[in-house]
Amino acid sequence: MECIFKNVRIVDPQSTHHFKQRDVWIKNGKIFKVASNIIAPKNCKILQSKNSYLSPAWVDIACYGGEPGYEERETLDKLCNAALYGGYSRICYMPNTNPAIHSKSEVHFIINKATPLGIYIHPIGSVSKNNESLEMSEILQMHESGAVAFSEGNHGIQKSGFLKRVLEYLKLIPTSLLIQHSSDEDLAPNAQVHESIETSNLGLRISPALSEFTAVQRDISILEYTESRMLINKISSAESVNLIRKSKKKLNGLYASVSIFNLCFTDSDMSEFSSHLKLLPPLRGFQDQKSLWLGLKDNTIDIIISDHTPINPELKDLEFQNAAFGAISLETCFSGFVSLDSSDGNIEMWVHKTSINPRQILSLPSATIEEGADAELTWFDPSMKWIYKSENVKSLSKNSPWINKELNGKILAVYNKSQLFLTTNIN
């Protein structure tokens, strides 16, 4: 489709047009022209909205779904719709399906099923058969088939010897890495919430920050020994941030991500026992949240993830202690972020953490707003207010803490795969 984004504020630190008001002309799937005022030819769609921004399209590197095996939670086509409405052109798909993504067959299934969809879905392979952390899976074959990274998902690798073997093996694939959820489950068995004064009267099993910090410490030590590549996924505590900050000064292969939920909520939000805030890792204290934001600003934390985890009502709409962990967030991740701070500096940081860094760290195709580049773009308005209604949720599951909440920041459209996907009525 041929179209022109009129008078948009470009947010792309890689581009010569960064933070400039420009028209951007898309033709044959490429950025044909970028200029102050482009006269539109006939039959060219004009896209214009006051206070709108344009950036390279966003990437979520650790997204959970359902297909295959848990289609009652999420199908790939529903996941695609949720991603587009959240501004994403690519997602990396966690391996915790049934069967797990533990061989080239499952990798091929995901890629082939996603080919006609509006986004790119990049499989993440399980490092072990059936996600059991016992026997190593077909890592090299999965990489050759299209797996962009490897992980065990929310439980991470508990056994040190197995972690060492995985990191050593991944050195055979310099463009790949391990996405590791660092948590010592022995220190927080059957934990439900963060250990704090705010949660002490809830009567629920606690997860001390120590359970994350000691695991991060171990994982970094093994990474240093193996000289491999690892991303510590969803860090949540101040101690972990401080340790990663120090360790990154000597380790080039160490990266970190943070969940949008730990940026937007704290353990003080747990007083109403909302099962939609039952998450892994748990919501921690205000000082932890403050450290996470500082870690983003000084580049200790490289990536922001949506932590999109669809759960069907039979497993989620229960008493807090019986409910499953996780919440959906692809459609609301950006809005949650800019509802806290919609300044240009914060929006620039968002683009770094959701577009530039994910593509570089996972060796995904780059995207930039320059003439001649492939058009992979997100068009958005960070000041537009909207209410996230249950009936408008694009995901198959509805387990979100933002349902019926007013948010700032709305996605207007995504341009991807030579197609324009309008997500908001701008008339």
DRENTINU-950529 format. One line per 10 residues: number of its first residue (from 1); their letters; for each residue x, y, z of C-alpha. Coordinates in Angstrom, 2 decimals, padded with zeros to 5 digits, m for minus. Example, Ala and Ser with C-alpha at 12.3 -4.5 7.8 and 13.67 -1.06 7.14 Angstrom:
<rs>
1) AS) 012.30,m004.50,007.80  013.67,m001.06,007.14
</rs>
This chain:
<rs>
1) MECIFKNVRI) 000.00,000.00,000.00  001.20,003.51,m000.86  000.65,006.04,001.92  002.04,009.22,003.48  002.32,009.88,007.20  001.77,013.64,007.36  003.50,015.94,009.83  004.66,013.24,012.22  007.28,013.67,014.93  009.93,011.07,014.16
11) VDPQSTHHFK) 011.43,009.16,017.09  014.43,007.22,015.86  017.84,007.85,017.46  019.46,006.06,014.49  017.94,008.48,011.96  019.02,011.91,010.73  015.36,012.90,011.18  015.25,012.13,014.91  012.76,014.40,016.73  011.95,016.34,013.56
21) QRDVWIKNGK) 008.48,016.99,012.10  008.36,015.32,008.71  006.16,013.71,006.09  007.07,010.09,005.41  006.07,008.57,002.08  005.78,004.77,001.90  005.87,003.13,m001.51  006.22,m000.57,m002.41  007.04,m001.47,001.17  009.94,001.00,001.35
31) IFKVASNIIA) 010.42,004.47,002.79  010.41,006.34,m000.50  010.80,009.91,000.75  011.16,011.86,003.99  010.64,015.62,003.74  009.02,018.63,005.38  006.06,018.78,003.01  005.29,016.09,000.45  002.60,016.71,m002.17  000.58,013.54,m002.26
41) PKNCKILQSK) 000.03,011.86,m005.64  m003.37,010.50,m006.64  m004.57,007.31,m004.96  m002.07,007.70,m002.11  m003.57,007.26,001.36  m002.97,010.24,003.67  m002.45,009.46,007.35  m002.69,012.49,009.59  m003.42,013.00,013.26  m002.54,015.84,015.59
51) NSYLSPAWVD) 000.28,015.10,018.08  001.23,011.84,016.32  004.67,010.23,016.37  006.36,007.70,014.08  009.08,005.26,015.11  010.67,002.02,013.95  008.19,m000.71,014.86  008.51,m002.42,018.22  009.64,m005.91,019.20  008.65,m008.02,022.21
61) IACYGGEPGY) 011.38,m010.56,022.94  009.59,m012.78,025.50  005.93,m013.26,024.71  003.80,m016.20,025.87  000.94,m017.60,023.85  m001.05,m020.81,023.71  m000.78,m022.47,020.33  m000.02,m025.35,020.03  m001.75,m027.15,022.88  m003.35,m024.30,024.82
71) EERETLDKLC) m005.49,m022.70,022.14  m008.15,m021.87,024.76  m005.69,m019.25,026.07  m004.39,m017.75,022.85  m004.09,m018.61,019.17  m001.40,m017.20,016.93  m003.85,m015.10,014.92  m005.31,m013.56,018.11  m001.79,m012.95,019.37  m001.01,m011.20,016.09
81) NAALYGGYSR) m004.01,m008.87,016.47  m003.06,m008.02,020.06  000.52,m007.29,018.98  m000.55,m004.99,016.15  m002.91,m003.07,018.44  000.01,m002.68,020.84  002.36,m001.32,018.17  004.49,m004.43,017.66  005.67,m005.78,014.30  007.62,m008.69,015.77
91) ICYMPNTNPA) 007.35,m010.92,018.80  009.63,m013.66,020.08  007.53,m016.62,021.14  008.37,m018.45,024.37  008.64,m022.27,024.16  006.17,m023.19,026.92  003.56,m024.74,024.65  002.28,m028.32,024.35  004.32,m029.83,022.85  007.11,m027.51,023.90
101) IHSKSEVHFI) 009.13,m025.82,021.16  011.99,m028.31,021.67  012.75,m029.51,018.13  012.86,m028.19,014.59  009.33,m029.53,013.96  007.77,m027.10,016.43  009.95,m024.25,015.15  008.73,m024.94,011.60  005.13,m025.10,012.81  005.29,m021.64,014.43
111) INKATPLGIY) 007.06,m020.00,011.49  004.75,m021.54,008.86  001.60,m020.72,010.84  002.77,m017.10,011.30  003.81,m016.49,007.67  000.42,m015.10,006.49  m000.10,m013.04,009.66  000.54,m009.29,009.94  003.53,m009.65,012.25  006.70,m011.72,012.36
121) IHPIGSVSKN) 006.69,m014.41,015.06  010.18,m015.63,015.97  010.24,m018.91,017.92  012.37,m019.24,021.05  013.51,m022.84,021.47  013.40,m024.71,024.74  016.91,m025.58,025.92  015.64,m028.94,027.17  013.17,m031.58,026.07  009.67,m030.82,027.40
131) NESLEMSEIL) 011.02,m027.81,029.35  012.20,m030.20,032.06  015.85,m029.01,032.30  017.06,m032.61,032.22  018.10,m033.48,028.66  019.35,m030.86,026.22  017.11,m030.34,023.21  018.11,m030.04,019.54  019.51,m026.53,019.94  021.61,m026.35,016.78
141) QMHESGAVAF) 018.85,m027.81,014.58  016.30,m025.40,016.02  018.61,m022.45,015.36  019.10,m023.56,011.76  015.30,m023.82,011.43  014.71,m020.26,012.68  014.79,m020.17,016.49  016.27,m016.79,017.48  017.08,m017.61,021.13  016.65,m020.31,023.77
151) SEGNHGIQKS) 014.93,m020.38,027.15  013.09,m022.47,029.72  010.49,m019.74,030.25  009.32,m018.59,033.65  011.06,m021.26,035.71  014.53,m020.83,034.31  017.33,m023.36,034.67  017.74,m024.40,038.30  020.66,m026.84,037.98  024.05,m025.16,037.72
161) GFLKRVLEYL) 025.68,m027.96,035.75  022.94,m027.92,033.13  023.14,m024.12,032.86  026.90,m024.35,032.30  026.47,m026.95,029.53  023.79,m024.88,027.80  025.89,m021.70,027.84  028.92,m023.58,026.52  026.86,m025.11,023.71  025.37,m021.74,022.75
171) KLIPTSLLIQ) 028.88,m020.46,022.02  028.53,m022.45,018.79  025.83,m019.94,017.79  027.34,m016.45,018.28  024.14,m014.67,017.17  021.94,m016.48,019.70  021.70,m016.37,023.48  020.00,m017.81,026.55  016.98,m015.95,027.94  017.12,m016.93,031.59
181) HSSDEDLAPN) 014.56,m016.31,034.34  016.85,m016.09,037.36  015.09,m017.35,040.46  016.12,m019.83,043.15  012.89,m021.78,043.64  014.23,m023.45,046.80  014.28,m020.05,048.50  010.67,m019.29,047.50  008.73,m022.58,047.31  005.15,m022.10,046.11
191) AQVHESIETS) 005.58,m018.34,046.59  002.67,m016.03,045.80  003.83,m012.47,046.61  006.92,m010.41,047.42  008.20,m010.47,051.00  007.50,m007.01,052.45  005.63,m005.09,055.12  002.89,m004.38,052.58  002.24,m008.09,051.98  002.90,m009.41,055.49
201) NLGLRISPAL) m000.78,m009.32,056.46  m002.05,m011.05,053.30  m001.44,m014.56,054.62  000.27,m015.71,051.42  003.56,m017.52,050.78  006.34,m015.01,050.17  009.11,m014.62,047.60  012.04,m012.68,049.08  014.19,m010.58,046.76  017.00,m012.89,047.92
211) SEFTAVQRDI) 015.55,m015.69,045.78  016.19,m013.61,042.67  019.47,m012.01,043.72  021.23,m015.28,044.61  020.14,m016.80,041.29  021.35,m013.74,039.36  024.65,m014.00,041.20  025.04,m017.67,040.27  023.96,m017.16,036.66  026.39,m014.28,036.12
221) SILEYTESRM) 029.25,m016.32,037.62  028.57,m019.21,035.23  028.22,m016.79,032.31  031.61,m015.26,033.16  033.18,m018.72,033.30  031.72,m019.84,029.95  032.18,m016.48,028.15  028.83,m017.00,026.46  025.74,m014.76,025.97  022.77,m014.51,028.32
231) LINKISSAES) 019.85,m012.18,028.91  018.48,m012.18,032.44  014.78,m011.83,031.84  012.37,m009.82,033.98  014.65,m008.63,036.76  012.60,m007.17,039.59  014.77,m006.27,042.59  017.11,m003.40,043.42  019.87,m005.84,044.42  019.71,m007.54,041.02
241) VNLIRKSKKK) 019.92,m004.21,039.20  022.99,m003.19,041.19  024.72,m006.52,040.57  024.01,m006.47,036.83  025.22,m002.86,036.62  028.59,m003.86,038.10  028.87,m007.07,036.09  028.17,m005.44,032.70  031.39,m003.45,033.06  033.38,m006.64,032.43
251) LNGLYASVSI) 030.93,m008.93,030.62  030.03,m008.10,027.01  027.58,m011.01,026.75  025.31,m009.98,029.64  021.95,m008.34,029.00  018.82,m007.70,031.06  015.12,m007.05,030.55  012.29,m005.81,032.76  008.56,m006.53,032.67  006.16,m003.63,032.16
261) FNLCFTDSDM) 004.26,m004.82,035.23  007.22,m004.27,037.57  007.65,m000.78,036.12  003.98,000.16,036.61  002.92,m001.61,039.82  004.34,m002.40,043.27  003.44,m004.73,046.12  001.26,m001.97,047.60  m001.19,m002.67,044.74  m001.76,m006.20,046.10
271) SEFSSHLKLL) m004.12,m005.19,048.93  m007.26,m006.07,046.94  m006.02,m009.58,046.07  m006.44,m009.01,042.33  m005.46,m012.25,040.59  m004.54,m010.16,037.54  m001.55,m008.91,039.54  m000.38,m012.40,040.44  002.80,m012.41,038.38  006.23,m013.97,037.95
281) PPLRGFQDQK) 008.36,m012.34,039.23  006.07,m010.86,041.89  005.48,m007.14,042.23  008.12,m005.79,044.59  008.55,m002.63,046.64  008.77,001.03,045.72  012.58,001.10,046.08  012.83,m001.87,043.74  010.61,m000.10,041.22  012.73,003.05,041.50
291) SLWLGLKDNT) 015.90,001.01,040.87  014.35,m000.58,037.78  013.64,002.85,036.29  017.19,003.99,037.09  018.48,000.80,035.46  016.60,001.66,032.28  017.99,005.17,032.21  021.65,004.16,032.69  021.34,001.17,030.30  021.81,m001.48,032.95
301) IDIIISDHTP) 018.47,m002.80,031.63  018.48,m003.20,027.87  014.90,m004.20,027.02  011.32,m003.66,028.17  009.04,m006.65,027.62  005.27,m006.86,027.75  005.38,m010.20,029.63  002.15,m011.03,027.77  000.82,m014.21,029.42  m002.74,m015.19,028.42
311) INPELKDLEF) m004.61,m017.37,030.91  m008.14,m018.69,030.43  m010.81,m017.79,033.07  m010.98,m021.32,034.48  m007.42,m020.91,035.73  m007.39,m017.18,036.48  m010.76,m016.17,037.93  m010.13,m017.97,041.23  m009.08,m017.10,044.77  m005.66,m015.44,044.64
321) QNAAFGAISL) m003.74,m018.41,046.06  m005.28,m020.77,043.50  m005.08,m018.54,040.43  m002.44,m019.04,037.73  000.40,m016.56,037.31  000.43,m014.01,034.49  m001.45,m011.22,032.72  m001.91,m010.02,029.15  m000.28,m006.75,028.15  000.64,m006.52,024.46
331) ETCFSGFVSL) m002.15,m004.00,023.78  m001.42,m001.89,026.87  002.36,m002.11,027.36  003.16,001.22,025.70  000.17,002.93,027.32  001.20,001.74,030.77  004.68,003.09,030.17  003.74,006.56,028.90  000.89,006.93,031.40  003.70,007.31,033.94
341) DSSDGNIEMW) 005.80,009.69,031.83  004.98,010.88,028.28  007.99,013.19,027.85  010.03,013.02,024.65  012.96,011.62,026.62  010.88,008.77,027.93  009.45,008.02,024.48  012.97,007.95,023.05  013.97,005.50,025.79  010.93,003.34,024.91
351) VHKTSINPRQ) 012.08,003.14,021.27  015.59,002.17,022.38  014.31,m000.55,024.70  011.61,m002.01,022.44  012.98,m001.54,018.92  016.69,m000.79,018.63  018.11,m002.94,021.43  015.94,m006.05,020.87  016.85,m006.13,017.18  020.56,m005.75,017.90
361) ILSLPSATIE) 020.76,m008.22,020.79  018.73,m010.94,019.05  020.19,m010.26,015.58  016.79,m009.42,014.11  016.40,m007.25,010.98  017.04,m003.60,011.76  014.46,m000.87,011.19  015.03,002.85,010.76  013.30,005.88,009.26  015.55,006.76,006.34
371) EGADAELTWF) 014.89,006.87,002.62  015.40,003.48,001.01  014.87,001.48,004.21  012.23,m001.20,004.50  009.10,000.26,006.08  008.51,m001.35,009.47  006.84,001.42,011.46  004.65,002.22,014.45  002.43,005.33,014.34  001.18,006.48,017.73
381) DPSMKWIYKS) m000.11,009.34,019.85  001.42,009.35,023.37  m001.13,011.87,024.70  m004.36,010.28,023.45  m006.56,009.04,026.30  m008.56,005.83,026.02  m010.23,003.18,028.16  m009.24,m000.47,027.81  m012.64,m002.17,027.64  m013.04,m005.92,028.00
391) ENVKSLSKNS) m015.21,m006.15,024.90  m012.45,m004.53,022.80  m009.61,m006.78,023.93  m007.94,m008.39,020.90  m006.31,m011.19,022.86  m008.35,m014.35,023.36  m007.83,m014.10,027.14  m008.94,m011.11,029.20  m006.65,m011.37,032.24  m005.41,m007.78,032.43
401) PWINKELNGK) m005.01,m005.41,035.41  m005.78,m002.51,033.05  m009.33,m003.55,032.13  m011.69,m000.54,032.46  m008.78,001.78,033.30  m008.13,005.07,031.51  m004.72,005.13,029.87  m002.57,007.60,027.96  m000.92,006.66,024.69  m002.69,005.01,021.75
411) ILAVYNKSQL) m001.38,003.11,018.77  m002.78,004.55,015.53  m001.32,002.09,013.01  001.46,m000.34,012.23  003.04,m000.62,008.79  004.59,m004.06,008.33  005.05,m006.65,005.58  004.08,m003.99,002.99  000.67,m003.63,004.66  m000.95,m000.87,006.69
421) FLTTNIN) m002.81,m002.01,009.81  m004.96,000.82,011.20  m005.74,000.25,014.86  m007.54,003.48,015.82  m010.27,005.48,014.11  m008.61,008.85,013.44  m011.46,010.54,011.58
</rs>
